[in-house]
Amino acid sequence: MPSPAALMQTPVAPKRLRGRPRKTVDERDDGNRRQAVLTGAAGLFRRKGFAATTTRDIAAAAGMQSGSPFYHFKSKSALLYAVMEEGMHAALARQRVALGAASVEDQSPAAQLRKLVQVHFEVLLGPGNDFVPVMLYEWRSLQPGQRKALAALVAEYESLWTPVLLALQTAGQLQAPVGLSRLLILGALNWSVQWFDARKGASVNGLTDAAMALFLKEA
């Protein structure tokens, strides 16, 4: 039997920690780096176009070496789809929050439509919001399967508008058919990315006021 002195001299194996191993600094930063790639690519795709944007451009915008963005995305096409998907998920979340607040406040259908319109303008025209405009510019650059998947998100987004428009039609404030009204309203709002310039004195609130005056008949 070993003596107490011998036991004290015997090295003890370190205890193994249970659960997942701790992430390295690089692994912990993966989410931030992925977001940096998405944000940088969105800005480039919007300003230069998908075809004219190189992988070097994307890496530089994200502060990475030239091949690093494709540690996160298999190809430039996959990155384009991810930009659009990110934009649609963010837009859906913001509209749900806006409608939820309107419901809690028991707001009228017209007030609910105002919230939808204003948030839509913010998504399109607000600072750093390049994601959805890229979808409007570059839809044809997607592969067929990508278009199909993204179309489901677009349909989900548009469905949020339908109950509000139905309520407005019932109240006599919306004269056109609901489905056609939704397409016309969103088409008009989306076109603002082509001409809006905050430096010329326009604002999201001003655009929202003008849109409401155009779309609705006063009760």
Summary of the structure (lengths in Angstrom):
residues: 219
radius of gyration: 25.1
end to end distance: 96.6
largest distance: 96.9
contacts: 593
relative contact order: 0.10
helix: 71%
strand: 0%
